Amino acid sequence: MAVKLAVVGLGKIAQDQHLPAIAASSDFDLLCGASIAGESPRGCTYRDIETMLESEPDIAAVSLCQPPQVRFAAAHAALLAGKHVLLEKPPGATLSEVEALVDLAAERGLTLFAAWHSRYAPAVAPARQWLAGKTVEAVRITWREDVRVWHPGQTWIWQPGGLGVFDPGINALSIASYLLPAFHLAEGTLSYPANQAAPIAAELCFTTLDGAPVIADFDFRQTGPQTWDIRIDTDAGELLLSKGGGALAIAGVAQPLPAEAEYPSLYARFAALIAAGESDVDLRPFRHVADAFLRAGRREVEAFVE
């Protein structure tokens, strides 16, 4: 039987990605939603998760798509109510709160899934397969996009816990931490608009344990064509993952890939985890972001105006 599901936070990412993926899934049945704005295409739309959980006892799982600053309280309430939980990225506002949710889910025998959607882009699995057994010599990550296009009017992204440019940058780090050997931050610089509490750009220098450089350039100010590239030099040649994981070239030769299905794949994974009674919460991408706030220097740049 399909898992009865509720979506909490019916904003842009839910409307663009989650709801279409759920509608196409045979594993889930959308029962209702909760959001301070927006409407669920099926069932009632509640204005807070507590009322929804009290009113809809048939809910078995929830997808949390609201801003990260308020996600812990919603996830905590859902787990206490006996519901499986999917966390849109980033999984929370701090590492400690997500670790607390991991412990609570384990205590309750519930599934908790940190949904790193970019890992399900079509080029990622083939890239990981090709890299197996090869030596990584250097990595260059360039993740530049226009915040006005992807986050129009979303003031939460500039507030503490909203991550600023790391909201997209964590997608790159989720792919890199999946493809590469362990790496850690050596130094970096975060650029903050004069009027905002979160960075608009980041220049980061990571290194693997073997000393291979992993350089990341994140920027929210790019207009025109967007850039989402990871270039990996190895002892067997260069691998280029581009278009956010939508394209792959090896030694300059484009590789055939399956069709894009990031969010449908997320929900297939969520269903498999629920069926197996397991959780999947990889905190490495989030930890790299936290390390950047700890280790990188600060630069003030011009104010950001929507």
Long-range contacts (C-beta under 8 A, 24 or more apart in sequence): 2-26, 2-27, 2-28, 2-29, 3-27, 3-28, 3-29, 3-60, 3-61, 3-84, 3-271, 3-274, 4-28, 4-29, 4-31, 4-58, 4-59, 4-60, 4-61, 5-29, 5-30, 5-31, 5-59, 5-60, 5-61, 5-62, 5-63, 6-30, 6-31, 6-32, 6-33, 6-34, 6-52, 6-56, 6-59, 6-61, 6-62, 6-63, 7-33, 7-34, 7-40, 7-62, 7-63, 7-65, 8-33, 8-34, 8-35, 8-49, 8-52, 8-62, 8-63, 8-64, 8-65, 8-66, 8-74, 8-78, 9-34, 9-35, 9-64, 9-65, 9-66, 9-67, 9-88, 10-34, 10-35, 10-37, 10-38, 10-39, 10-40, 10-45, 10-65, 11-35, 11-37, 11-38, 11-65, 11-66, 11-154, 12-151, 12-154, 13-65, 13-88, 14-38, 14-63, 14-65, 17-117, 17-262, 17-263, 18-63, 18-65, 18-88, 18-263, 20-263, 21-263, 21-264, 21-266, 21-267, 22-63, 22-267, 24-264, 25-264, 25-267, 25-268, 25-271, 27-267, 27-268, 27-270, 27-271, 28-61, 28-267, 28-270, 28-271, 31-56, 31-58, 31-59, 32-56, 32-59, 35-66, 49-74, 49-77, 49-78, 50-77, 53-77, 53-78, 53-81, 53-83, 59-83, 60-84, 60-274, 61-85, 61-86, 61-111, 61-270, 61-274, 62-86, 63-88, 63-270, 64-88, 67-154, 67-156, 67-157, 67-161, 67-162, 68-92, 68-93, 68-161, 68-162, 68-163, 69-93, 69-156, 69-159, 69-160, 69-161, 69-162, 72-97, 72-98, 72-100, 72-101, 75-101, 75-112, 76-100, 76-101, 76-104, 79-104, 79-105, 79-108, 79-110, 79-112, 80-104, 80-108, 82-108, 82-110, 83-110, 84-110, 84-111, 84-112, 84-113, 84-270, 84-273, 84-274, 85-110, 85-111, 85-112, 85-113, 86-113, 86-115, 86-266, 86-270, 87-112, 87-113, 87-114, 87-115, 87-281, 88-115, 89-114, 89-115, 89-116, 89-117, 89-170, 89-171, 89-174, 89-285, 90-163, 90-166, 90-167, 90-170, 90-285, 90-286, 90-289, 91-281, 91-283, 91-286, 92-286, 93-160, 93-161, 94-161, 94-290, 95-283, 95-286, 95-287, 95-290, 98-281, 98-283, 98-286, 99-283, 101-281, 102-279, 102-281, 105-279, 106-279, 109-277, 110-279, 111-270, 111-273, 111-274, 111-277, 111-278, 111-279, 112-279, 112-280, 112-281, 113-269, 113-270, 113-273, 113-279, 113-280, 113-281, 114-280, 114-281, 114-282, 114-283, 115-266, 115-269, 115-270, 116-171, 116-174, 116-178, 116-282, 116-285, 117-171, 117-262, 117-263, 117-266, 118-171, 118-172, 118-174, 118-175, 118-244, 118-245, 118-262, 119-174, 119-175, 119-178, 119-245, 120-261, 120-262, 120-263, 120-265, 120-266, 120-269, 121-175, 121-244, 121-245, 121-246, 121-260, 121-262, 122-245, 122-246, 122-257, 122-258, 122-259, 122-260, 122-261, 123-241, 123-242, 123-243, 123-245, 123-246, 123-247, 123-248, 123-255, 123-257, 124-175, 124-178, 124-179, 124-241, 124-245, 126-248, 126-255, 126-257, 127-179, 127-232, 127-239, 127-241, 127-248, 128-178, 128-179, 130-239, 130-250, 131-179, 131-180, 131-232, 131-234, 131-239, 134-234, 134-235, 134-236, 135-210, 135-234, 135-235, 136-180, 136-181, 136-208, 136-210, 136-212, 136-232, 136-233, 136-234, 137-212, 137-233, 137-234, 137-235, 138-212, 138-213, 138-214, 138-215, 138-232, 138-233, 139-176, 139-180, 139-212, 139-213, 139-214, 139-215, 139-230, 139-231, 139-232, 139-233, 140-215, 140-217, 140-229, 140-230, 140-231, 141-172, 141-176, 141-214, 141-215, 141-216, 141-217, 141-218, 141-229, 141-230, 141-231, 142-217, 142-227, 142-228, 142-229, 142-231, 143-168, 143-169, 143-171, 143-172, 143-216, 143-217, 143-218, 143-219, 143-227, 143-228, 143-229, 144-217, 144-218, 144-219, 144-220, 144-221, 144-222, 144-226, 144-227, 144-228, 145-219, 145-220, 145-222, 145-226, 145-227, 145-228, 146-220, 146-221, 146-222, 146-223, 146-226, 147-200, 147-220, 147-221, 147-304, 148-306, 149-226, 152-306, 153-306, 157-198, 158-193, 158-196, 158-197, 158-198, 158-304, 159-197, 159-198, 160-197, 160-198, 162-198, 163-198, 163-289, 164-192, 164-196, 164-198, 164-199, 164-200, 164-220, 165-198, 165-199, 165-200, 165-201, 165-202, 165-218, 165-219, 165-220, 166-198, 166-199, 166-202, 166-218, 166-289, 166-292, 168-218, 168-220, 168-228, 169-202, 169-216, 169-218, 169-289, 170-285, 170-286, 170-288, 170-289, 171-228, 171-244, 172-216, 172-218, 172-228, 172-230, 173-216, 173-284, 173-285, 173-288, 173-289, 174-282, 174-285, 175-230, 175-241, 175-245, 176-214, 176-216, 176-230, 177-282, 177-284, 177-285, 177-288, 179-230, 179-232, 179-241, 180-208, 180-214, 180-232, 181-208, 181-209, 181-210, 181-212, 182-208, 182-209, 183-207, 183-208, 183-209, 183-212, 183-214, 184-291, 185-288, 185-291, 185-292, 185-295, 185-296, 186-295, 187-295, 187-296, 187-297, 188-292, 188-295, 188-296, 188-297, 189-296, 189-297, 189-298, 189-299, 190-292, 190-293, 190-296, 190-297, 190-298, 190-299, 191-299, 191-300, 191-301, 192-298, 192-299, 192-300, 192-301, 193-300, 193-301, 193-302, 193-303, 193-304, 194-300, 194-301, 194-302, 194-303, 195-303, 195-304, 196-303, 196-304, 200-301, 200-304, 201-301, 202-292, 202-296, 204-292, 204-296, 206-288
